[in-house]
Amino acid sequence: MQKKLILIFLITLTSCSVFKPSIPTPKHEFRGVWIATVVNIDWPKSGLDDIEKQKQDYLKILDFYNDLNFNAVIVQIRAAGDAFYPSQYAPWSRFLTGNEGVAPEPYYDPLQWMIQEAHARGMEFHAWLNPYRATFDEKLEILSKNHDYNLHPDWMLKYGKKYYYNPGLPEVQQHLTNIMGEVVANYDVDAVHFDDYFYPYKITNETFEDTDAYSKYAQPRQSLEDWRRSNIDSLVKKVHNTIKIKKPWVQFGISPFGVWKNNSTDPLGSDTKAGQTTYDDLYADPLLWMKMGWIDYLVPQVYWSMDLPVASHKKIVDWWSKNSINTNLYIGNGPYKIRNNSDKAWDRKKELPNQLSFARETNNVIGNVFFSAKSLMSNKEDVLKILKKKYYQNIALPPTSPLQKNAFQSESIETQFQEKDGLLHFSIPSIERQNLRYALVYVAKKESKLNLENSDKLVAKIPLSESGNFSFDRSGFKGRKLLALTFINNFGQESRPKIISLN
């Protein structure tokens, strides 16, 4: 692993000297990608693949986005009432092992391994769970006997060709909260993540039959629509509280459908003509979640092109920037549409880059997330060249949560240092190591040039082992003999620098 870290550092340092970015890159910017597992969209390519092939395919995704200087992966670990990890609440996913309820053979814990590999590359791991979708199709005979469809049929509502957990049942809310709590308690995740599936997208001539629960649990004179929204609000609040009690540094992020409301139905809505909206059709109210401080970040899915008349990317991003409070705002982008959509704007290689430029120019937007992982990994070399050269040429750090009040107490972290065999070797005393996750390395020719807010100066982000020892090669410093060393704790906060002059 040590050799791998040194190699990663050398590649990073070398790439930083080739181009000067034409678009200033912020030091703190969320750069994430969704890795979808449902029906094997991104990973694994097949549940029937052997474990070594599955592992290599996952590492290819990590390495591809690590090369783009991305700093987070959002991996779907619960797709439809199942699990990509050993759980007391859900069976093993058939999308992982080919047969639901069957563990990997030979046995290993995929989630633990995936997290370790992401962290080894300096990337955050956000555990993406779909709470309400219980089944993906009508093949009920393939469900495990331990699937909630079989254990708790009274929790289930059929809508279209799928079954859903009834969000209005208190026992369902508690069950789903327990699932999130299990993940946070057992794994070193950086965040829990929900996507846009709350109440299901509406289907013409279909009715979501939750009237019994509404009659039993709604408040007096509470409309069906308001009651449904209150059920989603209740789960969001419960999950937030559970996460923060167990591990306060773990974030909670949600990625709603991009349009909150059209202004044709509410003057506060966006200038769009979306056929369905987050508030009116999915019964989700992210504006309330932000106001109440229940989420650390929001990623509206704005998968439309810049100037699409019915739903302009530009107008929607601007709307969210003006209506986000108390949370980090990232934009969900849809590179899966590049040269694969009826909207011909996506035929242009600069459609996605233009969206990234707009995000950086827009107040309150501090990052982007791409759907989905495989979208850029083939036949997109022209787009990738632009991204690498102009947007993601430098390392960036994920933003800290605006809900996090704990300050990093240490002025700087005491380290022991020696140079040997062309490598710089560091060790951190055990008393200093508590809750530290990464070491950051900045270099410059002289102290007046060592601006730690300049992303050009940040050349390495190194995961810390339990021993607190780490090394890297100084051969790519090119005469820069002043080094600043800082550390990131588990809240994502950075210590004050320790300045080191090299001979």
N, C-alpha and C positions, 0 to 999 in steps of 0.2 A: 504493500500500500504506500510505503514511504517513497519508493521509486515512482509510483504513479503520480503522487502529489508533486514531486519535483518536475516530472514531465509536464504535468498540467500547468505548473507555474512557468516553465520555460516557453511553452506554446503561447500562453497568455502574454508574457512579456515581449516575445518576439512579434506577435501580431500587433501589439500596441505601438510598435515603432514603424510600421509599414505605412499606415495612412493617418492623416489627421482628419477627424470627422468634420464634415461640412455643417452638421447640425449639432449644436452643443448637447452633450449628454449629461443629464443630471446625475448626481452622486447617488441619490435615493430614487429608485424607480422600480415598481413591481413589473417583472417580466415573467409571465406565467404561461403555461400551456395545459390544456385539458387532455388527459389521457383517458379516453372512453373505453370501458370494458364491456358494456352491454352489447350483446350480439357481436362481440369481438371487433368493434369498430377500429380500435387502435391496437389493443393488446389484451390478452395474447392473440396471435393471429388465428389460433384455433385452440379450443379447450382440449383437443386430442393430441396436440403437440407435446413432445416429451419436455421435461422440466428444463433441461439444459438449453433447448431451443427457445423456450419461453424466456428464460433468463437472458439469453443473448439478444433477443428481440427487444426486451425492455432496456437493456444497456445501450442498444443502438439509439433508442429514442433519447435516453438521458444524454448520451455523448453528442448527439446531433444538436440538442438545444443548449447544452453546456458550451459547445463551440460557438453558439450564437450569443453567449454571455447571458443566457436566461438564468434567473435565480430562484425559480419555483416550478414545481410540477404539481398539478391538481389531478390526483389519480382516483378514479371511480372504484371504490371498494365495496359498495353495496348497490346493486343494479336493480333488483326486483325481489325484495324479500330474502336476499341471499347474502353471502359474505365471502370475501377474498382473504379471510383470516379465521382462525378457530374462534367460534362464538357460541355462547350459551343461548343466544337469542335467534340464531339463523343458521341454516345449513350452508355447507360449502357451495359455491356457485358453479353451475354447469358451464359457465363461460370460462371458468378456470380449469376444471378437471374433466370436462366432457359429460359428466353425470352429476346431477345435483345431489348434494349430501355426501359425496365421495371425496375424501381428503387427497391431497397430492401424494403421489407415490414415486420415488421414496419421499417420506414425509419431511416437510420443512414448513416454516411459517412465511408465506409469501410477503405479507405486509411488513413484518420485521425486516426482511431482506431488502425489500424495495426502499424502505425508509433509510436503511444504512447506506445503500448505494447512492441515493440522492444526496444525503448529507456528506458523503465522501467527496462529492463534486461541488460542495458548497451551495447546494440547492435546498430550498425549503421543500417540505413534503406536506401538502394539504390533502387531507383525507376527504374525498368527495363521496357523499352518501345520498342516495335518493330515498327519502323517507317514506313516501306514500305509495309508490308503485309496488304492488304485490306480485303481479305476474306480467309477463311481456306478451303473451299470446294465449291461445285457447288450448294449448297442449298440457292440460292439467294432469294428465297421467304421468308426466315426467317429473312432477314435483316430489320432493322428498316428503316422507311421512312427518318430518319435523318442520316442514314449512308452515308458516302461520296460516296459510289457506286451509291446511288440514287440521291444525291445532286449534284455530280460532275462526271458524267459518262465520261466526256472528260479527266479526270485525270487517268483513269483506263486502264491497259493493262492486257489482259488475257494471262497466261503462264501456261501450264499444266492445272491443275484443279483449279487454284487459280487466283484471280485478285490482281494486284499490283499497287501501286501509281507509276506513271511515274517519276523517279528521275530527268529527264531532264527538267521538267517544272518549271520555276521560281515560279509560284503560288503554286506548290506542296511543294517546299522547304520552302516557307514562311509559309504555312499552318502547316507543321510539326514542324517548329521552334516555331510557336505560341503555339502548343500543349505542347512542352517542357517548354516553358516559363510560361504557365498556371500552370503546376505542381510545378515549382520552386517558383512561386509567392505565391501560395495558401497553400503550405504544407511545413512542417519542415523536408524535406528530406535531407539526408547527401550527396547524389550523384544522378545523372541521369546516366543511364546505357543502352547501346546498346549491342545487341548480334551480331551474325555473319551473319544475314540476310540483305544484302545490295541489289545489283542486285541478282536475284534468282539463286540458284544452277542450272547448265545447265541440260537440259533434251534432250536426243537424239532425233533428227529430229523435235525439236521445235525451233521456232524463237521468240525472244523478239522484238516485232514490235515497236521500238521507232525511226524508220528512219525519220518520219515527224519532231519530235522534234530535232533530230540530224541535219537535213537540215536547220531548222530555227535558232537554237541556237549555233551550233558549230562554233568555230573560224576557220578562213581560214586555210586550209591544216591540220586541227586537225583530227586525226584518230578517228573512232568510239570508240575504246577502251580507248584512252586518254580522249575523251569527257565524256565517262561514268565515268571514275575515277574522273574527275574534278567535276562532279555533286555530287558525294559522298563527295569529299573534301569540296565542298561548303556548304553542310548541316552540316558537322562536325564543320566547322569554325563558321557558323551562330549560331549553338546550343551552342558552347563554349562561344561565345561572349555574347549571351543572358543570360546564366547562370551567368557569372561573373559580368555582369552589375546589375542583380537583387540581387544576393546573392553571393558575391565573395568567401565565404567559402564552398559553395556547389561544390563538385567535379564532373567531367565528365569522365566516364570510358567506355571503349569499349572492347568487347570480340570477337576478330576475329577468323575465322577458323585457326587451328594451323600452317598450312604451308603457308608461304608467297609466295615462289616460289621454285620449284625443281631446283637443280643445273644443271640438264640436259638442262634447258632452259635459265638459267642465272647463271653464276659462283658465283654470290653473294647469290644464294639460298641455301637451306639446302640439305643435303645428303639424300633425300627422293624420293619416287616415287608416290606421291599423285596424284590421278586421277583428282582432281580439286584443284585450289589454290586460296588464297585470292586475289592476285594481278591480275592474268590472267583471272579468271572465275567469281569472285564476284565483281571485279573492285574496290576493297578497298585497300588503300595504307597506312597501319598503320605506316610505317617508316616515311612517310611524316608528318603524324599527330604529331608524337613525335617530329620530327625536328622543326616543326612550333610552338610547345607549345600549341596545341589545346586540349590535353587530359591530365588528371591528372594521370590516370593509364590505363594499358593495361593487359588484361587477355587472352592470346592465349589459345584456346581450344586444349589441348594436350591429347586427350582421348585414346591414344594408349599405349600399354604395353612397358616396359622399352627397350626391344631389338627386337621389331617387325621389320623384315627386311625392309618392304616398308616404314615405318614411325616410327622410333624408338623414343620413348618418351625422352630417354636420349639425342639423337642427336638434337631433335627439341628444347628442353629446353636450351641446350647449345647454339644453334644458336640464340635464342631470347636473351639470356643473353649477347651475344657478339654484338647484333645489337640494343639493347634498349638504348635510350638516353633521358634525359630530362623528364622522367616519371617514375612512380612506376611500376614495373613488377611483376605481380602475375601469377601463372600457373593455368589453368583450368584443373581439374582432373575428370575422369569419373567413379566414384564408381558404377554407374548403370550397368557396365559391369561385376562386381564381380560375378563369378559363373553363368554368363548369357551371354556368348559370345563364338564365334567359336575359338577365340584366347585363347588357354588353359592356357596361362600365367595368365589369370584372375581367374583361379581356385585356385591359390595360395593365401593364406591369407595375405602374406607379399607383394603382388604386389603394393597395394596402399601405405602401409608404406614405401616401398623402394622408391617410387616416392617422398614422403614427405622428406625422408632423402636426396635424390638427390637435391631437391629444396633448402634445407637449406645449402647444401654444395656448391651451384652454385652462383657465383658472380651475383649481381644485382637482384636476385630473393628474394622477401621479402613477400611471402605469397601464399596462395592457395585458390581456390574456387571449390566447389564440385557440380557436376551435377548428379542427382538433389536431392531435399530434401528427398524424400521418399526412396532413394537408400540404405541408411544405417539404416533405421528405422525398418527393419524386417530381420531376418535370417542372420545377419552379426555380431553376438555377438563376434566371435573370432577376427574379424578385429577390432571391437570397443574396445575390451580389450587392444589391442596393441596401438591404438590411444590414449586412455585415460591414459595409464600407461607411454608411452614413448614420446609422441609428444605434447599432449594438456593437460598436467597435471596442468600447470600454466596459469594464466591470461596473455594475451598479448594485447597490444594496437595497433589499426590500425595505419599504418604509415601516417604521414602528407604528403601533396602534395608537390612535388619538385617545383611546380609552385608558391607556396605560399611564398611570401616574407615578410609578416607581422610578426614581432617578438612579442612574448608575453612580454609586457612592464613591468608587475608587478614583483618585486623581489619575493614576496610571498604574498599570500592572507590573509589579517587580518581576524581572526576568533575568535568568543567567544566560550568558552568551559566549560562544567561542567560534572561531573559524578554523576549519580543518578540512584538508583535501578538497579545497575549492567550494566547500559548502558552509553555510552559516547555520550553526546548531543552537537552538534555544530550548530552555527548559523553564517551567513555571513552578515555583514552590506550591505544595499542595494547599496551603492556606489561601493562596491567591486564585486557585483554579475553580473554585466553586461557581457553578452555573455559567462558566465560559464556554462558548461554542466554536468561535473562529478567531484566528489571528488575521489581522489586515496589515499589509505591507505597502508603504508609500516610499518612493524614492525621488531624490532631486539632487542637483549639483551643489546647491547651497541653501541655507536655511530660509533666505528670503524668497526662494522659489517653492518652498515646501508648503503649499496651500492644500490642506486636507479636504477642502470642499471641492477641489478641482479633480474631476474623475480621471484626468490624464495621469495624475500622480499615483493613483491606486493601481498597483500592479499584481496583487495576489490576495486571495481569500483562502486561508488554509484551515481545514477542519482540525480541531484539537482532539487528540486521543486522551484516554483516561490517565495516561502517564504524564501528560502535560509537556511532552517533548515534540518538537517539530524542527524540520530543516528545510532549507531551500538553496538553490544555486544562484550565486550572484554574477555569473558570467554574462548575463544579458543586461547588466546595469549600465553599460556603455559610459563609463566615467562618472556615473552618478554615485557619489560616496556618502551621501547623507540619507539615512534611513529613518523612517518613523514607524513605530510598531504600536498598533492599538488592538483592542480585543472587543468582540461582540458577545454580550451575554444572551441568555435564553429569551429575553424580552426583545432582542434585536437592537439593544442600545450599545453605543460605542464608548469605550473608555477614553480618557485623555491619552495623548501620545507619549511614548517613550522615545526620545531622539537618540540615535546611535550614529556616531561618525565612524566610517570604515576607513581602513588604511589603503 
